[in-house]
Amino acid sequence: MLKNLQFETNLFETNIINLTIVISIVVFFVGNILRSLLLQRQEKILKNIEKTRNMLEESKIGYENVEKKLDESIRRIEEIESKTMELLEEQNRKYQNKISNDIENLENTKESSIDRKKREFNLILSQEVIDRIIYKTDKIFEKSLNEHKEAQKKLNEQSIESIEIIESNEEDDDDDIMNDDIMNN
């Protein structure tokens, strides 16, 4: 019986058992290689997914930090804005009080040399007020990124009103000087 058992090398002429044995051997060896390649690929994909999740978490944390810093910056800008407005109002009151006191003192004097000094002083003071107002206005524009247009407009209007008061007082003083000169002659 063993003599009848032969191994056929021609695949087309082999029987089903020989073909099954060959296919099993090929699947066994190729299947193990393919399985190990697929497992390695799966590990790489899982690592990439984990890296992506970590990056997403870091991005979320970074976003939250940036959001906190933005909120803090907005709060600080609002504080600066509030303090700036208070300082502007206080400066404006001081200048208005100083100007009205100077005008009152200058109106009380009638000598011509004092009148000339008063005009010079009013011009210098007006220029200084304008320069300071312009300087502070420029600073406000830089600090608040044009958010305070209304406050600046109000400050400019008050400055113009102050200058108009000074100019009207100067005209009154010029009239007083002329009247004094006429009376002295």
RAURLIN-V94553 format. One record per pair of residues at least 12 apart in sequence whose C-alpha atoms are under 8 Angstrom apart, sorted by sequence separation. I is the first residue (numbers start at 1). J is the second residue. If there is no record, write none. Layout:
I,J  I,J
This chain:
106,118  137,152  133,155  133,156  133,159  130,159  129,159  95,129  126,163  126,166  122,166  119,170  84,140  115,173  115,177  81,144  92,155  99,162  103,166  112,177  85,151  96,162  103,169  107,173  110,176  111,177  77,144  88,155  99,166  110,177  110,180
